[in-house]
Amino acid sequence: MSAARGQRLQILLRALSVLLAAGLLLFFAGRQRWRLDLSPSRQHSLEARTAELLAALPAAPRITLYLPDREPERSRAAALFGACQARRPDLSWTLVDPGREPARALAAGVEAPGEVLIEVGAASQRFSAERGPGGDYLLDERALARALRGLARGADGAPRLALVQAPGLRPLGSASQPAGPEGLDGLAALLDAEGWQVDPWWAISEPAPPRETLLLLAGPHRRLPPRLLAALDAHLGAGGALCLLVDPAAELADSSGDAGLGPLLAGRGIALGAGFVVDLSEENLALERGFEVPVATRYAPHPATRSFLARPEPTCFPLARALDLSGEGAGAPRALLVSSDRSFEERGPFDGSAHLDERVDRRGPFVLAAASDSSAQGGGPLLVVGDSHFVTAGQLDWYGNARLILGALAWLGADRVAPGGEPPPVSLLPITRAGRQLYDLLSLLALPLALVALWPLRLWLARRGRRSAAPGGPP
């Protein structure tokens, strides 16, 4: 009897040792962030490209999220960056609530919640978290991958912009021959300070830049050459980005009315107004810029104008023309900013007075800037502003003009997914702090309890085996 009791005690001790080892293995596996994703299409794992970019970073990445410290933002951050830490263990991330720590946010140059700052050594990249229908912030793995790509490629990865140069366009000067107040020297200097690589593109004599280069065409004052128009259309059709800054027809030196850009814009749902916008609003009178300088203070929610929603500031457009939009769907143009309710489109000859002629003029408000993105259909993003004066050296520092063009070009220069290369929607499983504690507890108890529950079954099978082996026992 004592021998049987000793045998049972020995089996019990062995079982407890196995249970303890299994529990410790699960516990430390959680601490080491070991992950096994068995979901369909591995939807709780990072995309392969994101993992490659994390591995390519030359130093440990530090990520600071300037988001409200609440749910579901905290859970989303833990899910996404926990997956990143599994691939890059030296990655660290911190959540800073701008509402609770405004000084820390302002010190980092963050003007509104939703910014994500990624630092690798002395280099840094930022991206914005878009707001969901409920007002909460969404963290997109593709936006993270774009920022990581900029850090992984280093100095050679500076975004490239080509200022289109041709007769009748706003010129880009040089150190020895500046273009003057109506040129683009100030814009080029601003972009250079922001990390852009800016070069002129002489469209008549030079081959077209690669698709990855953003094209900016400012202030055409005569019909553009057919070769240039074809190059712009081909660039957009191939997925390249284009920014057009067009002035009213009254400023054109010929009778084309649209410098030949009409067909290109019409194919993307944008038509240029026939006259110029007159602004009689109180905002215009307060700024004392003149009725021929529309002042915009209303901005639509869009990545190009996002900063104005958090920190409103007027933008001024000397001699602007209205944009008429049409079309529906993902690639249809979207208004970015509009003129005041007390604006109208002057279609008659400019005589220096502000008089609304109901027979020929149109009442506002009018769209002054619009954007469309046909990346999903194989095309590229297009942004159009009904004025080019606002980026010249003489007007670039007016109120929010510089912020507007920087936001517009940042959106245009962002990487986009090619058709057919759209990754499946990422649905990372959020784990809250309480969920993590529950997981740790289950790591220690779940498997041991399951094995203990099987102990009576093992004893029953052992007894049945002994009875079967005994003489005269059941077969």
NORDA-V593426 format. One record per helix or strand of 3 or more residues. SS is the DSSP state (@ for helix, = for strand). FROM is the first residue (numbers start at 1). LEN is the number of residues. Records with the same first field share a line. If there is no record, write none. Layout:
SS->FROM-LEN / FROM-LEN
//
This chain:
@->2-30 / 40-3 / 48-9 / 73-15 / 102-6 / 141-17 / 185-9 / 226-12 / 249-3 / 262-5 / 282-6 / 306-5 / 375-3 / 389-3 / 401-13 / 433-21 / 455-15
=->61-6 / 92-5 / 115-6 / 123-6 / 160-6 / 197-6 / 214-5 / 242-4 / 270-3 / 276-4 / 293-4 / 315-4 / 323-3 / 334-5 / 343-4 / 367-7 / 381-5
//
